[in-house]
Amino acid sequence: MVRNLSEKASILGQYMAEIRDVNIQNDPIRFRTNLERIAEIIAYEISKTMTYHEIEVKTPLGISREFKLTDDPVLITILRAGLAMHNGLLRTFDRCDSAFVSAYREHTSPEDFKIHVEYLAAPNLDNRIWIISDPMLATGSSMVNVYNALLEYGKPKKVYVAVSIATPQAIELVQKSLPPSAEIWTGAIDAELTAESYIVPGLGDAGDLAYGVKV
């Protein structure tokens, strides 16, 4: 299942416009903040699909019946670009465990590269809901490699992929490689992927824009 949140007009569109705008991108604080806002919106929309149970809450004047998540998800971020989105997800799911994965491209040419997963820190992931976040789902290779690495820590009960921008090619690969019940939630789907695996119109390098150009 793919949920493209830009199909309906909302405040999300304003945040998407700002992270794409070359005249705004020179402000890293604003860029990070907008990624966090996008992640918060995605997290809220995902929360509507989850399971809840009713609880009683004592107030100063009586008893109120409310709903509480039955299973808190584990928030999994792909370093380093995913950190800003992770913060947004964590503000919504504020009682959740977190996992962090380092994945990077090793280019043999501008067009050819391998994905390496090096650092991985995670709680027990077995039979838990996973929300894996990364700003850009360009080829989908990083997401698939990270998912496979995470399987060493347990098998998921349910998987959500949360990204700001995706491509049809990446969505197809993720759908083939992750469980059939996995859901992809994105702020937008951009049709073009260059030979160097950059999304067009995209926004550039999310990690560099958020945290500075890497050497």
Secondary structure, 3 states (H helix, E strand, C coil): CEEEHHHCCCHHHHHHHHHHCCCCCCCHHHHHHHHHHHHHHHHHHHHCCCCEEEEEEEECCEEEEEEEECCCCEEEEEECCCHHHHHHHHHHCCCCEEEEEEEEEEECCCCCEEEEEEEEECCCCCCCEEEEECCEECCCHHHHHHHHHHHHHCCCCEEEEEEEEECHHHHHHHHHHCCCCCEEEEEEECCEECCCCCEECCCCCHHHHHHCCCC
